[in-house]
Amino acid sequence: MIGAIGRFAGALTILACAAYARPAQAEDGYDLWLRYRPLPQLQRKAATVSAITVLRESPTLRVAAEELERGFSGLSGHEVGRQDTIPADSVVLAIARTPEVAALALPVAALNEEGYLVRPVTLGGRRVTLVTGKTDRGVLYGAFALLRWAQTGHAVRTATFSSSPATKLRLLDHWDNLDGTVERGYAGQSLWDWWTLPDFRDPRYTDYARANASIGINGTVLNNVNAKADSLTAPYIAKAAALADVFRPYGIKVYLSARFSAPIELGGLKTADPLDPQVAAWWRAKADELYRAIPDFGGFLVKANSEGQPGPQDYKRSHADGANMLAAALAPHGGVVMWRAFVYAQENAEDRAKQAYDDFKPLDGKFAPNVIVQVKNGAIDFQPREPFHPLFGAMPRTPLMLEFQITKEYLGQATHLAYLGPQFEETLRSDTLADGPGSTVARVVAGTGDALT
């Protein structure tokens, strides 16, 4: 018995040593789909490329090339690097107007500004895989598409596909506060460390940009729609500019939520009336300041006259009056105003589901060209189940954008997992019947239905 116990203890010791020598490793999810682990042996050859070549380099094409180097090195198990020449079996990145690519007369006319084309071609007498588009952003999206193609077991040499985004603006709205908290975040503190910006740029900001670019996100609203005016002060503009510098190569523009009463809180004015000339002048000056710091600043997201937030109705003006005043300040710079249609107010005697419709339907066609009305997927407020918002299909002369909630506010908060894809798909496929059968919510927000772009 004693000998048996001794042998058993010795076996336990050996197992313990083995476990200690090779600890188990679990996925933490940080890399998302950009994991680039080696493919099964039979698929590695199909994901092997000789090199990555960039024709007429730009910052965006550079990060696209770096992603391909990282991706194909990981998937194939062989180091893949950059070459200035074009070897056979390489991946070539180039904008369509580059002379070498233009000479191929490829079918790129149908692509929009962020579309891409991937296909095998012959360049310099060598067979290569070309990733091209009208802009370097399109090429970046094509590079990620090629990595998806390879990561799912397809041969790089046979990659032949093209795509163009259906909507121009594809953004994340962060409900992040300047003190580092996140409204309804349920997942810890804000990613943005306002205390250390603009001097320290956390490497996670680049990881964030990579992850978003990989799925076609081209904009981010940095701060909560329940905004503080401080976000428009010079120190915070400098912080936003630092983030914009990190995001720019990945095709991501920075936007800010603007507090409508900022002219009072920051400018010392006695009013924020959108029809007051001094107010309009203050916003023009603020827009000029923003674009000096961030030349490609995207624009403003505005929550006004909802849940206690200030807005134009405080001065007996309409939502169109408020949005158009801001739009005029941004228009010379190419910026847009995203004006939220969520206008829930408890003192409104109307049914909550009707408030946005009642406020915005009469304003159809009265918004400036660079104003987009942002509409939640449903009228009540991101409920787990509710019909699509009645404003979709009701404003044929106004560009609308669709707002989904990713955080699990009504779906378990931080304690449950919930996959929201089916809910998004159901909303997008819902038919408004505004212009006959087929006028889906997806067509409305893409500008191919009854909403103009």
C-alpha positions as CSV (number, residue, x, y, z in Angstrom):
1,M,0.0,0.0,0.0
2,I,2.7,2.4,0.9
3,G,4.6,1.6,-2.3
4,A,1.4,2.2,-4.3
5,I,0.8,5.5,-2.6
6,G,4.4,6.5,-3.3
7,R,4.1,5.6,-7.0
8,F,0.8,7.6,-7.2
9,A,2.4,10.6,-5.6
10,G,5.3,10.4,-8.0
11,A,2.9,10.3,-10.9
12,L,1.2,13.4,-9.5
13,T,4.5,15.1,-9.2
14,I,5.4,14.3,-12.8
15,L,2.0,15.6,-14.1
16,A,2.3,18.7,-12.0
17,C,5.8,19.4,-13.4
18,A,4.5,18.8,-17.0
19,A,1.6,21.2,-16.4
20,Y,4.0,23.8,-15.0
21,A,6.4,23.5,-17.9
22,R,3.7,24.0,-20.5
23,P,0.9,26.1,-19.1
24,A,-2.4,26.1,-21.0
25,Q,-3.1,29.1,-23.1
26,A,-6.6,30.4,-23.8
27,E,-7.9,32.8,-26.3
28,D,-8.6,36.2,-24.8
29,G,-10.3,37.5,-27.9
30,Y,-8.1,40.6,-28.3
31,D,-7.0,39.8,-31.8
32,L,-10.6,39.3,-33.1
33,W,-10.5,37.8,-36.5
34,L,-7.1,39.2,-37.2
35,R,-5.5,36.2,-35.4
36,Y,-3.4,35.0,-38.4
37,R,-2.6,31.6,-36.8
38,P,-1.1,29.0,-39.1
39,L,-3.6,27.3,-41.3
40,P,-3.9,23.5,-41.4
41,Q,-1.0,22.0,-43.3
42,L,-3.0,21.3,-46.5
43,Q,-4.2,24.9,-46.7
44,R,-0.9,26.7,-45.9
45,K,0.4,26.3,-49.5
46,A,-2.7,28.0,-50.8
47,A,-2.0,31.0,-48.5
48,T,1.7,31.3,-49.4
49,V,2.8,34.4,-51.3
50,S,6.3,35.3,-52.3
51,A,6.2,39.0,-51.3
52,I,4.1,42.2,-50.9
53,T,4.7,45.0,-53.4
54,V,3.3,48.5,-53.2
55,L,3.2,50.8,-56.3
56,R,3.2,54.5,-55.5
57,E,3.1,54.2,-51.7
58,S,0.9,56.3,-49.3
59,P,0.4,56.0,-45.5
60,T,-2.7,53.9,-46.1
61,L,-1.1,51.6,-48.6
62,R,1.8,51.2,-46.2
63,V,-0.5,50.0,-43.4
64,A,-2.3,47.7,-45.9
65,A,1.0,46.2,-46.9
66,E,2.0,45.7,-43.2
67,E,-1.3,43.9,-42.6
68,L,-0.7,41.6,-45.5
69,E,2.9,40.9,-44.3
70,R,1.6,40.1,-40.8
71,G,-1.3,38.1,-42.1
72,F,0.3,35.9,-44.7
73,S,3.4,35.3,-42.5
74,G,1.1,34.0,-39.8
75,L,-1.3,32.0,-42.0
76,S,1.4,30.3,-44.1
77,G,4.1,29.9,-41.4
78,H,6.7,31.5,-43.7
79,E,8.0,35.0,-43.3
80,V,6.6,37.3,-46.0
81,G,8.2,40.7,-46.6
82,R,8.1,43.7,-48.8
83,Q,9.9,44.0,-52.2
84,D,10.2,47.0,-54.5
85,T,10.3,44.7,-57.6
86,I,7.3,42.5,-58.6
87,P,8.2,38.8,-58.1
88,A,5.9,36.1,-59.3
89,D,3.2,34.9,-56.9
90,S,3.4,38.2,-55.0
91,V,0.5,40.4,-53.9
92,V,0.6,43.9,-55.4
93,L,-1.2,46.9,-53.9
94,A,-1.9,49.9,-56.2
95,I,-4.5,52.5,-56.9
96,A,-6.3,52.0,-60.2
97,R,-5.0,55.1,-61.8
98,T,-1.4,54.0,-61.3
99,P,0.0,53.7,-64.9
100,E,0.9,50.0,-64.5
101,V,-2.6,49.2,-63.4
102,A,-4.4,51.6,-65.7
103,A,-2.8,49.9,-68.7
104,L,-4.6,46.6,-67.7
105,A,-8.0,48.2,-68.5
106,L,-9.6,46.5,-65.5
107,P,-13.4,46.9,-64.7
108,V,-13.0,49.4,-62.0
109,A,-15.5,52.0,-63.3
110,A,-18.3,50.4,-61.3
111,L,-16.4,50.7,-58.0
112,N,-17.2,53.6,-55.7
113,E,-14.6,55.6,-53.8
114,E,-14.1,52.9,-51.2
115,G,-14.6,49.9,-53.4
116,Y,-12.0,47.3,-54.3
117,L,-11.1,44.8,-57.0
118,V,-8.9,41.7,-56.3
119,R,-7.9,39.4,-59.1
120,P,-4.9,37.6,-60.7
121,V,-3.1,39.7,-63.4
122,T,0.2,39.8,-65.2
123,L,2.5,42.7,-64.3
124,G,6.0,43.0,-65.6
125,G,5.6,39.6,-67.2
126,R,4.9,37.9,-63.8
127,R,1.6,36.4,-62.6
128,V,0.6,38.2,-59.3
129,T,-2.5,38.9,-57.2
130,L,-3.5,42.5,-57.6
131,V,-5.5,44.5,-55.0
132,T,-6.7,47.8,-56.4
133,G,-9.4,50.5,-56.1
134,K,-10.0,54.1,-57.0
135,T,-8.6,55.2,-53.6
136,D,-6.0,53.9,-51.2
137,R,-8.9,53.3,-48.7
138,G,-10.4,50.9,-51.2
139,V,-7.1,49.1,-51.6
140,L,-6.9,48.8,-47.8
141,Y,-10.4,47.2,-47.6
142,G,-9.4,44.9,-50.5
143,A,-6.3,43.8,-48.5
144,F,-8.4,42.8,-45.6
145,A,-10.8,41.0,-48.0
146,L,-7.9,39.0,-49.4
147,L,-6.9,38.0,-45.9
148,R,-10.4,36.8,-45.2
149,W,-10.3,34.8,-48.4
150,A,-7.1,33.1,-47.4
151,Q,-8.0,32.6,-43.8
152,T,-11.1,30.7,-44.8
153,G,-9.1,28.2,-46.8
154,H,-9.2,29.7,-50.4
155,A,-6.1,29.9,-52.6
156,V,-4.7,33.4,-53.0
157,R,-3.9,32.7,-56.6
158,T,-7.5,32.2,-57.4
159,A,-8.8,35.3,-55.6
160,T,-11.2,37.1,-58.0
161,F,-13.8,39.4,-56.4
162,S,-14.9,43.0,-56.0
163,S,-17.1,45.0,-53.6
164,S,-18.2,48.5,-52.9
165,P,-19.7,49.8,-49.6
166,A,-23.4,50.5,-49.9
167,T,-23.3,53.4,-47.5
168,K,-20.9,56.3,-47.3
169,L,-20.8,56.7,-43.6
170,R,-20.1,53.7,-41.4
171,L,-19.4,54.9,-37.9
172,L,-19.2,53.9,-34.3
173,D,-20.8,56.3,-31.8
174,H,-18.9,56.1,-28.5
175,W,-20.9,56.9,-25.4
176,D,-17.6,57.7,-23.7
177,N,-17.4,60.6,-21.2
178,L,-14.5,62.8,-20.6
179,D,-13.9,61.4,-17.1
180,G,-13.2,58.0,-18.6
181,T,-16.6,56.4,-17.8
182,V,-18.8,54.9,-20.5
183,E,-22.6,55.5,-20.4
184,R,-24.2,52.0,-20.6
185,G,-20.8,50.5,-21.4
186,Y,-20.8,47.5,-19.1
187,A,-17.2,46.7,-20.0
188,G,-15.0,48.9,-18.0
189,Q,-13.4,52.3,-18.6
190,S,-13.2,54.2,-21.9
191,L,-10.4,53.3,-24.3
192,W,-9.5,57.0,-24.6
193,D,-7.1,58.1,-22.0
194,W,-7.8,61.8,-22.1
195,W,-5.4,62.5,-19.3
196,T,-2.3,61.3,-21.2
197,L,-3.4,62.5,-24.7
198,P,-2.2,64.1,-26.9
199,D,1.4,63.2,-25.7
200,F,1.0,59.5,-25.2
201,R,-0.7,57.5,-27.9
202,D,-1.6,54.1,-26.5
203,P,-0.8,51.3,-28.9
204,R,-4.3,50.1,-28.4
205,Y,-5.5,53.0,-30.5
206,T,-3.8,51.5,-33.5
207,D,-5.3,48.1,-32.7
208,Y,-8.7,49.8,-32.6
209,A,-8.1,51.4,-36.0
210,R,-7.0,48.1,-37.5
211,A,-10.0,46.2,-36.1
212,N,-12.4,48.8,-37.4
213,A,-10.8,49.2,-40.8
214,S,-10.9,45.4,-41.2
215,I,-14.7,45.5,-41.3
216,G,-15.1,48.7,-43.2
217,I,-15.8,51.2,-40.4
218,N,-14.7,54.7,-41.7
219,G,-15.6,57.0,-38.8
220,T,-15.7,57.2,-35.0
221,V,-17.6,59.7,-32.8
222,L,-15.2,60.0,-29.8
223,N,-17.5,61.3,-27.1
224,N,-21.0,60.7,-25.6
225,V,-24.1,62.1,-27.3
226,N,-24.9,63.5,-23.9
227,A,-22.0,65.8,-24.6
228,K,-20.0,68.2,-22.4
229,A,-19.0,71.5,-24.0
230,D,-15.4,70.9,-22.8
231,S,-14.9,68.5,-25.7
232,L,-14.8,71.6,-28.0
233,T,-12.1,73.4,-26.0
234,A,-8.6,73.7,-27.4
235,P,-7.0,71.1,-25.1
236,Y,-9.6,68.5,-26.0
237,I,-9.4,69.4,-29.7
238,A,-5.6,68.7,-29.5
239,K,-6.4,65.3,-27.9
240,A,-8.9,64.5,-30.7
241,A,-6.3,65.5,-33.3
242,A,-3.8,63.0,-31.8
243,L,-6.4,60.2,-32.2
244,A,-7.2,61.4,-35.7
245,D,-3.5,61.1,-36.6
246,V,-3.5,57.5,-35.5
247,F,-6.7,56.7,-37.3
248,R,-6.1,58.5,-40.6
249,P,-3.9,55.8,-42.3
250,Y,-6.7,53.4,-41.7
251,G,-9.3,55.5,-43.5
252,I,-11.1,56.5,-40.2
253,K,-12.3,60.0,-39.7
254,V,-12.9,61.5,-36.2
255,Y,-16.2,63.1,-35.3
256,L,-17.3,64.9,-32.1
257,S,-20.7,65.1,-30.3
258,A,-21.4,68.8,-29.9
259,R,-23.3,70.3,-27.1
260,F,-25.8,72.8,-28.5
261,S,-25.4,75.3,-25.7
262,A,-21.6,75.5,-26.2
263,P,-21.7,79.2,-27.3
264,I,-23.1,80.0,-23.9
265,E,-20.8,77.7,-21.8
266,L,-17.6,78.4,-23.8
267,G,-18.2,81.5,-25.7
268,G,-19.8,83.7,-23.1
269,L,-22.9,84.4,-25.2
270,K,-26.3,84.9,-23.6
271,T,-28.0,82.7,-26.1
272,A,-27.6,79.6,-28.3
273,D,-30.5,80.6,-30.6
274,P,-29.5,79.1,-34.0
275,L,-30.9,82.2,-35.8
276,D,-28.8,84.6,-33.8
277,P,-25.9,85.9,-36.0
278,Q,-23.5,85.9,-33.1
279,V,-24.2,82.2,-32.4
280,A,-23.7,81.3,-36.0
281,A,-20.4,83.2,-36.1
282,W,-19.2,81.4,-32.9
283,W,-19.9,78.0,-34.5
284,R,-18.1,79.1,-37.8
285,A,-15.1,80.1,-35.8
286,K,-15.2,76.8,-33.8
287,A,-15.4,74.8,-37.1
288,D,-12.4,76.7,-38.5
289,E,-10.5,75.9,-35.3
290,L,-11.3,72.2,-35.5
291,Y,-10.3,72.0,-39.1
292,R,-7.0,73.7,-38.5
293,A,-6.2,71.0,-36.0
294,I,-7.9,68.1,-37.8
295,P,-8.0,68.8,-41.6
296,D,-10.2,65.8,-42.3
297,F,-12.5,66.2,-39.3
298,G,-15.8,64.5,-40.1
299,G,-18.3,66.7,-38.4
300,F,-20.7,66.8,-35.5
301,L,-23.2,64.4,-34.0
302,V,-25.9,66.2,-32.1
303,K,-28.5,65.2,-29.5
304,A,-30.8,68.1,-29.0
305,N,-34.1,68.6,-27.1
306,S,-34.1,65.1,-25.9
307,E,-33.9,63.8,-22.3
308,G,-33.0,67.3,-21.0
309,Q,-30.3,68.1,-23.6
310,P,-30.3,71.7,-24.9
311,G,-31.5,72.4,-28.5
312,P,-33.2,74.8,-30.9
313,Q,-36.6,74.2,-29.5
314,D,-35.5,76.0,-26.4
315,Y,-35.7,79.1,-28.6
316,K,-38.9,78.2,-30.4
317,R,-36.8,77.1,-33.4
318,S,-37.1,73.8,-35.3
319,H,-34.6,70.9,-35.5
320,A,-33.9,72.0,-39.1
321,D,-33.0,75.5,-37.9
322,G,-30.5,74.1,-35.4
323,A,-29.0,71.5,-37.8
324,N,-28.7,73.9,-40.7
325,M,-26.9,76.5,-38.7
326,L,-24.2,73.9,-37.7
327,A,-24.2,72.6,-41.3
328,A,-23.4,76.0,-42.6
329,A,-20.4,76.3,-40.3
330,L,-19.1,72.9,-41.5
331,A,-20.0,73.1,-45.2
332,P,-16.9,75.0,-46.3
333,H,-14.7,72.3,-44.9
334,G,-16.8,69.3,-46.2
335,G,-18.1,68.3,-42.8
336,V,-21.5,66.8,-42.0
337,V,-24.0,67.2,-39.2
338,M,-25.6,64.0,-37.9
339,W,-28.7,65.2,-36.1
340,R,-30.3,62.5,-33.9
341,A,-34.0,61.9,-34.3
342,F,-34.3,60.5,-30.8
343,V,-36.3,63.3,-29.2
344,Y,-37.9,61.6,-26.3
345,A,-39.3,64.1,-23.7
346,Q,-41.4,63.2,-20.8
347,E,-43.4,66.5,-20.9
348,N,-44.5,65.6,-24.4
349,A,-48.1,64.4,-24.1
350,E,-47.9,62.3,-27.3
351,D,-47.1,58.6,-27.3
352,R,-43.4,58.1,-27.0
353,A,-43.3,56.1,-30.3
354,K,-44.8,59.1,-32.2
355,Q,-42.6,61.9,-30.9
356,A,-39.8,61.6,-33.5
357,Y,-42.2,61.1,-36.3
358,D,-44.3,64.1,-35.2
359,D,-41.2,66.3,-34.9
360,F,-39.3,65.3,-38.1
361,K,-41.8,64.3,-40.7
362,P,-43.0,67.9,-41.2
363,L,-39.3,68.9,-41.8
364,D,-38.7,66.6,-44.7
365,G,-36.8,68.4,-47.4
366,K,-35.9,71.4,-45.1
367,F,-32.5,70.2,-44.0
368,A,-29.3,71.4,-45.6
369,P,-27.5,69.0,-48.0
370,N,-24.8,68.1,-45.5
371,V,-27.3,67.2,-42.7
372,I,-28.1,63.5,-42.1
373,V,-30.9,62.6,-39.7
374,Q,-29.8,59.7,-37.5
375,V,-32.7,57.4,-36.7
376,K,-32.7,54.5,-34.2
377,N,-33.7,51.1,-35.5
378,G,-37.0,51.4,-33.5
379,A,-39.0,54.3,-32.1
380,I,-39.0,53.2,-28.4
381,D,-35.2,53.1,-27.7
382,F,-33.2,50.0,-28.6
383,Q,-35.6,47.5,-27.2
384,P,-34.9,43.8,-27.7
385,R,-38.0,43.5,-29.9
386,E,-39.7,46.4,-31.7
387,P,-40.8,47.3,-35.2
388,F,-38.6,49.4,-37.4
389,H,-38.8,53.1,-36.9
390,P,-41.7,54.8,-38.8
391,L,-39.4,57.6,-40.0
392,F,-37.8,55.1,-42.5
393,G,-39.8,55.6,-45.6
394,A,-41.4,58.8,-44.4
395,M,-38.8,61.3,-45.3
396,P,-38.0,60.8,-49.0
397,R,-36.2,64.2,-49.4
398,T,-33.9,63.8,-46.4
399,P,-30.8,61.6,-46.0
400,L,-31.3,59.2,-43.1
401,M,-28.8,57.0,-41.3
402,L,-29.6,54.0,-39.1
403,E,-28.4,53.8,-35.5
404,F,-28.1,50.4,-33.9
405,Q,-27.0,49.7,-30.3
406,I,-24.1,47.3,-29.8
407,T,-23.9,47.5,-26.1
408,K,-26.3,45.2,-24.3
409,E,-28.4,47.8,-22.5
410,Y,-31.6,45.7,-22.5
411,L,-30.0,42.3,-23.2
412,G,-28.3,41.3,-20.0
413,Q,-25.9,44.2,-19.6
414,A,-22.6,42.8,-18.5
415,T,-23.9,39.3,-17.5
416,H,-25.2,37.8,-20.7
417,L,-24.0,37.2,-24.2
418,A,-26.4,38.3,-27.0
419,Y,-25.8,38.0,-30.7
420,L,-27.5,41.0,-32.3
421,G,-26.9,40.1,-36.0
422,P,-30.5,38.7,-36.5
423,Q,-32.0,41.9,-35.1
424,F,-30.0,44.1,-37.4
425,E,-30.8,41.9,-40.4
426,E,-34.5,42.0,-39.6
427,T,-34.6,45.8,-39.4
428,L,-32.6,46.2,-42.6
429,R,-34.8,43.8,-44.5
430,S,-38.1,45.4,-43.3
431,D,-40.1,46.9,-46.2
432,T,-41.3,50.4,-45.6
433,L,-43.5,50.2,-48.8
434,A,-42.9,53.9,-49.2
435,D,-42.1,53.6,-52.9
436,G,-43.9,50.3,-53.5
437,P,-42.6,46.8,-52.5
438,G,-38.9,46.6,-52.1
439,S,-38.4,50.0,-50.3
440,T,-36.5,48.3,-47.5
441,V,-34.9,50.1,-44.6
442,A,-31.5,49.0,-46.1
443,R,-32.4,50.8,-49.4
444,V,-33.5,53.9,-47.6
445,V,-30.3,54.3,-45.6
446,A,-28.1,53.3,-48.6
447,G,-29.8,56.0,-50.7
448,T,-31.1,53.5,-53.3
449,G,-34.7,53.6,-52.1
450,D,-36.7,56.7,-51.3
451,A,-34.0,58.6,-49.4
452,L,-31.7,60.8,-51.4
453,T,-27.9,61.0,-50.9
